[in-house]
């Protein structure tokens, strides 16, 4: 089966939970009306399902290949990417002045989800280009913006992010790539970068690398890193492409998943030096790169949601088709496996986590829009803090659950799930990278603890928990179904508050104990905040059903899925609380030589 975009759920979340009407009322977002959003999503869904999704399995079977420094992408990718650029999909959220559509992040997010559901490997190229655009919009000169951004948006050029080196993974203080000033405003770069997504390919005229490097007199550590633009082909004064720059792909990686996406090893400066230009000020490169990384981290969280959705659709189709065994309640013959209770449990678990992750991510996108566009400065500030708290959760929780959801998808298929021809295994393999690249789950958790919880004494976290409790209290006045959901949510919110208090109180005296539970805290926050959005969805659905409005089957299913989340997933927060607050000693109990 191919991919069918869950447009009804996307629009429900955008309109009822993320507040699309409120976003479209902000200055600069007026074009993002609900009617426009629906039209754009429908068109994007058509493109993704008809053009991009059919290349997913074939790309896995015929991955990108390297020969003599050149990379040939999987059959069909080059043509699909041209259609992607020509249709304007790269520019949905980017400025109109450079050829983009200038639409808010809330509207761009479901488009990103659909592209990644259709083909995770293909979508990685636009993802990195999005980050490049954001970095140049923030730190680039006017000339750099005018030279590069329109070409990125049109799809003529693509962008990459070059951080990692053989000796410098997460610890960027170890970066050794050198950038020597030439006296004419340019620098010559030399060094090796690894794990560069779409660092070389045949889908665009030029590939523009954003590269972290050190100038000769730079201070040691992360404070001495600068950011440089290093294009594959140099740019002439009239904007045309010039001679080949001294950056070359010496190999691509052979990977567990996302095989169609070329992951390059790039060598800079083996033949005299790669010409680069500085972005912003010297020694502030990591600061600028974090702009790109934060954009990428949110997008990778959407990737987790996307591949989970694709795996769920595959599992449901198989469960409705596969005939095996009799119904437990008694039947004359065999039935399809969707009649079996444990298969229902697995499918509901997949569905509930996907819907919770989607709702949380879309709400995060709306808070980002409010942080940028709201007329009131204090509201912008509050939403920025809210968004920054959510980013590591969207990235970490959504990618961790993707591993579980895609694994469950294989399990639903039984032995056939282990066979490559069914396609279920590809989603599992593809998902495995998501909790690793753009910052591992532990790095996201470190960020959540250090920058997003401890730095303000837990103020933002506590403020969010207050909102969660408010939703729980409002459900207490509803029907019996809503009361149960509200009660479960209130319990989970209390457990999360205990964890926030523990983290803030013990960060100085028991720092290793706090970080022993950091990933568990991140997962717990995802579950509680995802459960919060599902509870809000339940309240809306119950009201619609009571009023007799809209699609009864959709709202009934939404309410049932929210109840499943409350019954089966939210209680995990209570166990996580115990593991974090009372379980650190056992994590650290063994000495190094006991392992």
Secondary structure, 3 states (H helix, E strand, C coil): CCCCCCHHHHHHHHHHHCCHHHHHCCCCCCCCCHHHHHHHHHHHHHHHHHHHCCHHHHHHHCCCEEECCEEECCCCHHHHHHHHHHCCHHHCCCCHHHCCCCCCHHHHHHHHHHHHHHCHHHHHHHHHHHHHHHHHHHHCCHHHHHHHHHHHHHCCEEEEEECCECCECCCHHHCCCEEEECCCCEEEEEEEEEEEECCCCCCCCEEEEEEEEEECCCCCHHHHCEEEEEECEEECCCCCEEEECCEEEEEECCCCCCCCCCEEEEEECCCCCEEEEEECCCCCHHHHHHHHHHHHHHHHHHHHHHHHHHHHHHHHHHHHHCEEEECCCCCCCEEEHHHCHHHHHHHHHHHHHHHHHHHHHHHHHHHHHHHHHCCCHHHHHHHHHHHHHHHHHHHHHHHHHHHHHHHHHHHHHHHHHHCHHHCHHHHHHHHCCCCCCCCCHHHHHHHHHHHHHHCCCCHHHHHHHHHHHHHHHHHCCCCHHHHHHHHHHHHHHHHHHHHHHHHHHHCCCCHHHHHHCHHHHHHHHHHHHHHHHHHHHHHHHHHHHHHCCCCHHHHHHHHHHHHHHHHHHCCHHHHHHHHHHHCHHHHCCCCHHHC
